[in-house]
Amino acid sequence: MTTIGKFICTLIMITSFAACTKNELNISQATLLDESKAQAKIFFVSAYRTAPTYQININDIRVSNTIAPGSNPTPFPGGGLNSGGSTTPDYLGVPAGLVKVSFATPKYNTSTDSVTLATNTLTLSSGKKYSLYVTDTAANTSFVLVEDTLVRSDSGYAKYKFVNLVPDKAAVDLYIGTVMVASNIAYKAVSPSFILPTSTAAAVWTIKATGTSTSIGGGYSATVANTIANQRIYTVIARGYGSITSTSDPRYSKISLIINQ
């Protein structure tokens, strides 16, 4: 075959490949998402004193690296503020329908499950995005599945919802500075969405037991530019145990901001 002939054949192959894949979203070199799948962001905040490493399985197939939570749990596949891992809004493509999700500590120096920390079967709809939160421990472990509706706010604002994952506090209020932005949010409940104007001032996110003026655990202090970025969408998470007073204890209550978009 002549050089010109080879060039024409190559061009035809490239054009054919592009036509077959034009309706797929290429989010990485290894991952293609389509509308038949759901997408999930997973945040394991079960607060054990030992803070065990774990791996995530979907339908009994390992999908994560081995995650060492330390004092700040890690959203998977990403990401957030005052958490481990990245600061990206990534979601994981998962099958729609009934989906088994499990968390297990691996056997030493392997990817084989050893001790299962939590497991549940959830129903996910194709084309939708979810955040899955796992809170409390042992027999009290709970799964909280939240559908993420990612409609941006107007320019000059950021959009939020708040999830209370503090097992030993019946209901809490969320503050940024001295302004209460979510009130009387029960354990495992989700607040209505709210918006905040972007600003360059510093801010502290805190929670208080509903009806009191006493802060619970450690607030999250950051410049507003980091936590109220223009047209970003966040989920604010309160986690850990309000009764723990030692700041070095991995179960100490803290606030994280998960980046949804």
C-alpha positions as CSV (number, residue, x, y, z in Angstrom):
1,M,0.0,0.0,0.0
2,T,1.3,3.5,-0.9
3,T,1.9,6.1,1.8
4,I,-1.2,8.1,0.6
5,G,-3.3,4.9,0.8
6,K,-2.1,4.3,4.4
7,F,-3.0,7.8,5.3
8,I,-6.5,7.5,3.9
9,C,-7.1,4.2,5.8
10,T,-5.9,5.8,9.1
11,L,-8.1,8.8,8.6
12,I,-11.2,6.5,8.0
13,M,-10.4,4.6,11.2
14,I,-10.1,7.8,13.3
15,T,-13.3,9.2,11.9
16,S,-15.2,5.9,12.5
17,F,-14.0,5.8,16.2
18,A,-15.0,9.4,16.8
19,A,-18.5,8.7,15.4
20,C,-18.9,5.7,17.8
21,T,-17.9,7.6,20.9
22,K,-19.3,11.1,20.4
23,N,-22.1,10.5,22.9
24,E,-19.8,9.3,25.8
25,L,-18.2,11.6,28.4
26,N,-14.5,10.8,28.8
27,I,-13.7,11.7,32.3
28,S,-10.3,10.0,32.5
29,Q,-8.1,7.8,30.4
30,A,-9.7,4.7,32.1
31,T,-13.3,5.8,32.8
32,L,-16.2,6.3,30.4
33,L,-19.6,7.2,31.9
34,D,-22.9,6.8,30.1
35,E,-26.5,7.5,31.0
36,S,-27.2,3.8,31.9
37,K,-25.1,4.3,35.1
38,A,-25.5,6.2,38.3
39,Q,-22.7,8.2,39.9
40,A,-21.7,8.2,43.6
41,K,-19.4,10.0,45.9
42,I,-18.7,7.9,49.1
43,F,-17.8,9.3,52.5
44,F,-17.1,6.8,55.3
45,V,-17.2,8.8,58.5
46,S,-17.7,6.0,61.0
47,A,-15.6,7.3,63.8
48,Y,-13.5,4.4,65.4
49,R,-10.9,5.2,68.0
50,T,-8.4,3.1,66.0
51,A,-9.3,4.8,62.7
52,P,-8.8,1.5,60.7
53,T,-7.7,1.5,57.0
54,Y,-10.3,0.2,54.7
55,Q,-11.2,-0.4,51.1
56,I,-14.5,0.1,49.2
57,N,-16.3,-2.7,47.3
58,I,-19.1,-2.3,44.8
59,N,-21.0,-5.5,44.1
60,D,-18.1,-7.4,45.8
61,I,-15.5,-5.8,43.4
62,R,-12.9,-3.6,45.0
63,V,-13.1,0.0,43.5
64,S,-10.9,2.0,45.8
65,N,-7.3,2.1,47.0
66,T,-6.7,1.3,50.6
67,I,-7.8,4.4,52.5
68,A,-6.2,5.5,55.8
69,P,-8.6,8.0,57.4
70,G,-6.5,9.3,60.2
71,S,-8.2,12.3,61.9
72,N,-9.9,13.4,58.7
73,P,-11.9,10.9,56.7
74,T,-11.5,10.8,52.9
75,P,-14.3,11.2,50.4
76,F,-14.0,8.8,47.5
77,P,-13.2,9.4,44.7
78,G,-12.9,13.0,45.8
79,G,-13.0,15.5,47.4
80,G,-13.4,18.1,50.0
81,L,-12.1,20.6,52.6
82,N,-11.1,19.6,56.1
83,S,-10.9,16.0,54.8
84,G,-8.3,13.6,53.4
85,G,-7.8,13.2,49.7
86,S,-8.2,15.6,46.9
87,T,-10.3,18.8,46.5
88,T,-12.0,17.7,43.3
89,P,-15.8,17.2,42.7
90,D,-15.3,13.7,41.2
91,Y,-18.0,11.0,41.3
92,L,-17.6,7.2,40.7
93,G,-19.6,5.6,37.9
94,V,-21.6,2.6,39.4
95,P,-24.3,0.3,38.0
96,A,-27.9,1.4,38.4
97,G,-30.4,-0.7,40.3
98,L,-29.6,-2.7,43.4
99,V,-26.0,-2.0,44.4
100,K,-24.2,-3.7,47.2
101,V,-21.7,-1.4,48.9
102,S,-19.2,-2.7,51.5
103,F,-16.3,-1.4,53.5
104,A,-13.6,-3.8,54.8
105,T,-10.2,-3.8,56.3
106,P,-7.8,-5.7,54.0
107,K,-5.5,-8.5,55.1
108,Y,-1.9,-7.4,55.7
109,N,-0.1,-6.4,52.5
110,T,-3.0,-7.6,50.2
111,S,-6.2,-6.3,48.7
112,T,-8.2,-9.2,50.1
113,D,-11.0,-8.3,52.6
114,S,-10.4,-9.3,56.2
115,V,-13.0,-7.6,58.5
116,T,-16.1,-6.1,57.1
117,L,-16.9,-2.8,58.8
118,A,-20.2,-2.0,57.1
119,T,-22.3,-3.3,54.2
120,N,-25.6,-2.4,52.7
121,T,-27.6,-2.8,49.5
122,L,-28.9,0.4,47.9
123,T,-31.2,1.3,45.0
124,L,-29.6,3.8,42.5
125,S,-31.2,5.3,39.5
126,S,-29.5,5.7,36.2
127,G,-28.3,9.2,35.2
128,K,-28.5,10.5,38.8
129,K,-25.7,11.6,41.2
130,Y,-25.6,10.5,44.8
131,S,-23.5,11.0,47.9
132,L,-23.4,8.1,50.3
133,Y,-22.4,8.8,53.9
134,V,-21.6,6.0,56.5
135,T,-21.8,7.1,60.1
136,D,-21.6,5.6,63.7
137,T,-20.0,2.2,64.3
138,A,-20.6,-1.5,64.9
139,A,-24.3,-2.5,65.3
140,N,-25.3,1.2,65.1
141,T,-23.7,1.8,61.7
142,S,-26.0,3.8,59.4
143,F,-26.0,4.5,55.7
144,V,-27.3,7.9,54.5
145,L,-27.9,8.2,50.8
146,V,-28.5,11.7,49.4
147,E,-29.4,12.5,45.8
148,D,-27.3,15.5,44.6
149,T,-29.2,17.9,42.5
150,L,-26.5,20.0,41.0
151,V,-28.1,23.2,39.8
152,R,-25.8,26.1,40.1
153,S,-26.7,29.4,41.9
154,D,-26.4,32.7,40.2
155,S,-23.0,34.3,39.7
156,G,-21.7,35.8,43.0
157,Y,-23.1,33.0,45.1
158,A,-22.3,29.4,46.2
159,K,-24.9,26.8,47.0
160,Y,-25.0,24.4,50.0
161,K,-26.9,21.7,51.9
162,F,-26.0,20.4,55.4
163,V,-26.0,16.8,56.6
164,N,-25.9,16.0,60.4
165,L,-23.8,12.9,60.9
166,V,-23.2,13.4,64.7
167,P,-24.8,10.3,66.3
168,D,-24.9,11.6,69.9
169,K,-26.6,14.9,69.1
170,A,-30.3,14.7,68.3
171,A,-30.4,18.0,66.4
172,V,-27.9,20.8,65.6
173,D,-27.8,24.2,64.0
174,L,-25.1,25.2,61.5
175,Y,-23.4,28.6,61.6
176,I,-20.9,30.4,59.4
177,G,-19.5,33.1,61.7
178,T,-22.4,34.3,63.8
179,V,-25.0,33.6,61.1
180,M,-27.2,30.5,61.4
181,V,-27.6,29.0,58.0
182,A,-29.4,25.7,58.9
183,S,-31.5,25.0,62.0
184,N,-32.8,22.0,63.9
185,I,-31.3,19.4,61.6
186,A,-31.8,16.0,63.1
187,Y,-29.2,13.2,63.1
188,K,-29.0,11.7,59.6
189,A,-31.2,14.5,58.2
190,V,-30.4,16.9,55.3
191,S,-31.2,20.6,55.4
192,P,-32.9,22.5,52.6
193,S,-30.5,24.1,50.2
194,F,-29.2,27.6,50.9
195,I,-26.9,30.1,49.2
196,L,-24.2,32.5,50.4
197,P,-22.7,35.4,48.6
198,T,-19.0,35.1,47.8
199,S,-16.6,37.2,50.0
200,T,-12.9,37.6,50.7
201,A,-13.4,37.7,54.5
202,A,-12.3,34.8,56.9
203,A,-15.0,32.6,58.3
204,V,-15.5,29.8,60.8
205,W,-18.1,27.0,60.3
206,T,-19.5,25.6,63.6
207,I,-22.4,23.5,64.8
208,K,-24.3,24.0,68.0
209,A,-26.9,21.8,69.7
210,T,-30.3,23.2,68.7
211,G,-31.5,25.8,71.2
212,T,-28.1,26.4,72.8
213,S,-25.2,28.8,72.3
214,T,-22.4,26.2,73.0
215,S,-20.4,25.0,70.0
216,I,-19.9,21.3,69.4
217,G,-16.4,19.9,68.6
218,G,-14.0,21.7,66.4
219,G,-15.2,24.3,63.9
220,Y,-13.6,24.7,60.5
221,S,-11.8,28.0,60.0
222,A,-11.0,29.0,56.4
223,T,-11.0,32.0,54.1
224,V,-14.4,32.5,52.5
225,A,-12.6,32.3,49.2
226,N,-12.0,28.6,49.8
227,T,-15.4,27.7,51.2
228,I,-17.7,30.1,49.2
229,A,-16.2,30.0,45.7
230,N,-18.3,31.5,42.9
231,Q,-21.1,29.1,41.8
232,R,-19.6,26.1,43.6
233,I,-21.9,23.5,45.1
234,Y,-21.0,22.1,48.5
235,T,-22.3,19.7,51.1
236,V,-21.4,20.7,54.7
237,I,-20.9,17.6,56.9
238,A,-20.9,17.5,60.7
239,R,-19.2,14.3,61.9
240,G,-17.8,12.5,64.9
241,Y,-19.1,12.5,68.4
242,G,-20.1,15.6,70.3
243,S,-19.3,14.0,73.6
244,I,-15.6,13.5,72.7
245,T,-13.6,16.4,74.1
246,S,-10.0,15.4,73.2
247,T,-9.0,17.1,69.9
248,S,-6.4,14.3,69.3
249,D,-9.1,11.6,69.3
250,P,-10.1,10.7,65.7
251,R,-13.8,10.6,66.9
252,Y,-13.7,14.3,67.9
253,S,-16.5,16.1,66.1
254,K,-15.5,18.2,63.1
255,I,-16.9,19.9,60.0
256,S,-16.0,19.0,56.4
257,L,-17.2,20.6,53.2
258,I,-17.6,18.2,50.3
259,I,-17.3,19.6,46.8
260,N,-20.1,18.5,44.6
261,Q,-19.5,20.8,41.7
